[in-house]
């Protein structure tokens, strides 16, 4: 389950987390402005085997120094130094010192962390609210979090009690009131009572965002609405969530961006792509990552070795 933190979705997704040279407290770049908290890009970037954080002009505001790093959420970001994970604020200062074997983002005030192969949840003071006991864990959303115990996934509340019993092969968090779950080989969507709103029928599924969710059928990805009807028919080789009205999709070996009518706004041309946030989206060209605006123009030229999405 440590894989969930590491690239953040194993079916893609995301995201991914390894030995830093020292354990010094992160330092703000001398070029950082006082408003760094407002201008920082949530996605950490990797250069020369170290992770740091940049602002919207591409300048480092937290210098590359971490062995691994996750995105900011609820004002904090998980970072790894040596073999341990902790959490920093947007000034680059530790709020929760490195002590965990793995960590993920804060959501609804809690973050999943792993210690001795078991996952639990901490608050922003670094105190356990739910003790380590699970084999896998996801983020809280709408008061519930997916957790894994003995190869089955269910949902707990913030007291650690099961609200939806462990019964699924896989489960992701709730968004727009629905959660994607896998039963057998098929994916569907349940409500917070654990009842199916969209019956298991898809080969893959992901979260709802902007009223649409990406689903996979016969090796192609499309988008459905909350009634389970296709709004954009399965046609893509890869796809991600809608964000700020656009979604990255893959056709052949290239990624572009479509609108909610399924029309290309930015033609397929990139080797990798992720969601728009505050008007910018990370894209990959060759072996380097940069950031584009909604017209497809580079705002920050490709120069980074990797970007973490979660």
PyMOL commands that set and color helices and strands:
alter all, ss='L'
color gray80, all
select helices_A, chain A and resi 2-6+36-39
alter helices_A, ss='H'
color red, helices_A
select strands_A, chain A and resi 45-47+50-54+60-66+68-73+76-81+84-88+94-100+102-107+110-115+118-122+128-134+136-141+144-149+152-156+162-168+170-175+178-183+186-190+196-202+204-209+212-217+220-224+230-236+238-243+246-251+254-258+264-270+272-277+280-285+288-292+298-304+306-307
alter strands_A, ss='S'
color yellow, strands_A
deselect
rebuild
show_as cartoon
